[in-house]
């Protein structure tokens, strides 16, 4: 339980000691890392480094390649999202109520599912309202922007309860969850955004916790509470290799077409835009 009643807004954005200034403390806009529970501090230190990014020297176009895979029929992300359209409501397929879960590492029994998950949210896609199994979590946005509605609890009654808060997090932002705060929410990549949002989310039960509940509860389309097992759509290493293979294939195919037609046009593969929808 929370030791004291909450009488004012609790900051959702996190800053470390080298970023936070006195004005941030005075205004209550940011949460110092040091004020988070020890488990959250540990998780923050695992994902907050400068090199914890998508586009790395071995695959500098990773972000663009994921976007291409999402938008192109027959590619892995596109097809997997179609396959998941009945994940939360088996009798009422909803392509927009889908996102991809790419897991890093292994389940050591200290979290609901594998503790490190890269989640991919195409434009317009969203989650059901759900809770987080009494786990602590840190969430960092690696690309795009995610929008979050916060709820006081998971209500299975017909009309539910309205959200009490709303926030948006953009690339580089870090936010947090504890068993008592921010644990019930709904995420959406709004239609007004341009690119897929990609986040890294890491979970862990509190130190000394004796209750491990390996499900996320969520509300289905009737308002009923259901259980969701936080499984993996693909391991991160395999996913990165698959996306790189798709990306290299399209480069190779297009280069062959250009060479064959002796085109004089200069093609830059580093400047894809959403307007092209990667139609090749």
N, C-alpha and C positions, 0 to 999 in steps of 0.2 A: 504494500500500500504506500501511497505518497505520504510523507511525514507531515507536511503542512498543507492546508487548503491552497489551491491556486487562485490568486486574486488578480493576476495580470497576465498578459500574453507571454508565453514562453518562446524565446527565439528559436526558429527552425533552422536557420543557417549557421554553420559552424565555421569558426576561424581558429587557426593555431596561434601560438604565442608570438610568432614572428610577423603575423598579419594584423592582429587586433590592436586597435588604438584606444585611447581613453574615451573618445567620443562614442565608440561602439559599446563600451560598458555602460556609459551614462545613458545612452538612448535605448539600450536593451534590444538592439537590432540583431546582434550576433551572439551565439552561444560560444564561450571559450571552450576549447577542447578539454581543459582541465576541470571544467564543471560537469562534464559527462561522467556517467558511471565508469568504473575501471574497464569493464568489458568493452564498452563503446570506444574508450580511448585506445584500447589495443586494436580494435577493428579499424579505427581511423588511421592508425599508424601503418596499417597494412595496405591501404588503398590511396593514401593522400600524397604520395610522392610525385615529384615532377616527371618521372619517367613512366608512371603508371598511365599510359595513354594507348589509344588504338593504333594510330599510324606510327609505326616503328621502322627503323632502317631496313629490316628484312621484308617489310610490306608497307611502303609509305602510302599506298592507295587503299588501305583496308577499309576505311570509312566509305569511300566512294564505291568500292566493290560490294559492300553490304547493301548500299542503296540500290545499286544495279540489280542485285539478286532479289531484292524485295519487289522491284518494279517489273521484272521481266518474266513472263510466263515460261514455265518449264525449269526455272532456276530453283535452287534449293529453298531459299527463304520464301519465295512466292508460293511454292507448292506446300511447304510445311504449314504456312499460315492457313491455306485452304483446308488442309487436313485437320487443323485444330478448331475449325469453326463450330464444332459441337462440343467442345471441351467443357464448357460451363453450363450449357443448356442443351442436352442431347436431342431433345425433340424440337428445338427451335434454333437451327444454325444461324450464327451471327459472325460473319467474317471480321467485323470491326471489334468484336469482343475477344480479341486474340493478341498475343504477344509471344515472342520467342525467349526461351530460357536456355542460355548457353552456360554450362557449369564449368568451374575451375577447381581441379583437385578432387578430393574424396570426402565422403561422409565419415566423420570420426565420432558420431553420436553426440556431439555437443551443440547441434543445431537442428532445426526442422529441415531435413534434406541436406544436400551438399551446401556448405556454408558460403561459398563464393559463386555468385550468379551474375552473368552479364545478361541484361534484359533488353530486348529490342522492340521498340514501339513505333510502328509505321504511322504516318500522318493519319489522324482520325481514329486510331485504335485506342482501346481503353480496357481497363480491368473491371470486373464486378466489384462492388463494395466488399471488402474483405478485412480480416484481422490477421495478426502475425504470431499466433501460437505462443504467446508469452515470451517471445524472444527479443533480444536487443538487436539493433541493426544500424548500420551506417550505409548511406546511399550517396554515391557520387555520380554526377552527370558527366558522361564522356563525350556526348555529342547531342546537339539539338536542345530541346526544351521539353520538360514534363510538367504537367499541371496536376495538382493534388487537391482533392476535397477531403477534409478531416471530419470524422464522426465521433461522437462521445462513446458509442459502443455499437456492437453489431445487433441490430434490432430485426427480429424475424416476424414482426407484426405486419399486417397488410400495408399500411402506409409508411412504415419505417420511421426514422427520425431524420430531420434535415441536417446537413453539415453545419458545423459551428465555425469552420475556418476554411480558407482557400489560399493556396500559394502556388507560385510557379518557380521552377528551378531550371537554370540554364547551364550550359557547358562550364565546368569547373566548380559549380556549387556542390556543397556537401551538406546533407541533412541527416537526421537521426531518428531512431525509434527506441523506446524502452517498453517493457511490458505494461506500463501504466500511461504512457504518453505517446501520442501520434501513431498508435498501433492499429487503429481502424481507419481505413482510408480507401479512396478510389483514385486511380491514376489514369490520365488521358493525355495523349499527344493531340492537341487541338487542331481542328481543320485549318485554322489560320496559320499554323506553322508550315514550314517548307520541307523539312527533312525529318527522317526518322530520328527519334530520340533513343539514345543508347545509354544505359546506366550500368554501373557495377554496384551490386547489393551484396552485403555480407551480414550473416546472422550468427548469433550465438546465445545460448541460454545463460542466465545469470550464474555467477559463481555460487555454488552451494545449492542450486536449484535441484529439487528431487523429482520434479514433474516435467517429463519430456513429451510434448504433444507434437507429433510429427505431421501435422496437417495445418493448412490455412483454412479457416472457415470463411465462407462467402455466401452472399445472397443470390439465389437464382432469380429467374425472371418473374416468379410468382411471389418473391419476398421470403421464401423459405431458406433456412440456413443449411448449407451443404458443406461437405468436407472436400478439400482439394489436396491431393498429395503433391508436394512441390518436386516433381520429377524433372528430368533433364531432356531437352530436345536434342542436344549433342554436346559432347565434350569440347572445350574451347580449342584445344590443339587440333582436333579433327575438323572443327568448324572453320578455323582459320585456313587450314590446308584446302578445304573444299571451296571456300570463297576465292582463294587465290587461284585455284584451278579454273574456276568459272571466268575470273577476270583475265587470266592469261589466254584462255581459249578465245574470248571475244577479240582480244588484241591480235592474236594470230590470224583469226579469220578475216578481220578487217584489213590487216596488213596484206594478206594474200589478195584480197579484192582490189586494193589500191595498186599493188604491183601488177596485177593482171590487166587492169584497165589503163595502166600507165598514167594514173591521175597526176595532175600538176598541183592538186590541192594539198596544202599542208594540214595534217590532222593532228590536233593536240588531244591526247587522252587524259590530260590532267585537269580539264575544265568542263566536265559534264555539268549540266544544269538541270533542274527539275523540269524545265519546259520541254526538254527533249524526251523525257520519260525513258531514256536509255533505249529508244527504239532504233535498232540497228538494221 
